[in-house]
Amino acid sequence: MQLNVCDLDVFIGDSHVLQGLTLGIGAGRQVVVIGRNGAGKTTLARALLGLTGPSAAGTLTIAADGAAA
């Protein structure tokens, strides 16, 4: 499976927590997200899982092996 994120923006209240995040993770790849407290690691995970509600905008594509992304 492949994961592509394009121009992800997430707000928590009035704070613009993630701004214009774009990333691609290829099939079979492992990714580690590191950063200091308050850097947005949990917010990124919540956004990728669809748990941020209407406070997020951007494009998230998940493609099965061999499918066009």
N, C-alpha and C positions, 0 to 999 in steps of 0.2 A: 504494500500500500504506500502511496505517496501523499504527502501533505504539503499544500501550498497556501501561504497566507500573503495577502497583498493589501497594503495600506490600512492596517488595523489601527484604529483609534478607540481608546476606551477612556471613559470618564467615570470618576467616582465623586459624586456631588459636583462641585465646581472645578475639581482638579482633573486636568488632562494627563492621565497616568501613563498610557501608552500612546505614542504619537507616530503615525505613519510606518508602523512595523511591517516589514516584508521579509519573508523567509520561505525556504523550501527544504523539505526533508525527504530524501529519496527512500525508496523501498529498502528495507533491511538495515537502515541506518539508525544509530543511537545518538541521542542529543542530550547534553547536560546543560541546564540553565543555572548559572551561578551569579551571585551579586550580593551586595550588602542589604541589610534590612531596609525595606521600603523601596527597593529598586523596581518592583513590579513582577517578580517571579510568580507569585500566587495569582495575581491579576491576569497574567498571560495564560496560565493553566486554566483559570476559570473562563476566560474568553474562548480558548480553544475547545472547551467542553460545552460552550453555549450557556454558561451560568451567569453571564453578566447582564442579561436582559437588554432593554433598549438603549443602554448607555454605551453600546459598542457599535462600530461601523467598519466595514471593510469586506473583503472577499476571502472566504475560506473554501478550499477545494480539497476533497479527499478522493483519490483515484485508486481503483483496484489495480493490481499488477497487470500490465499490458494495455490498460485503458488510457485514452488521451486525457491529459490534465487540463 
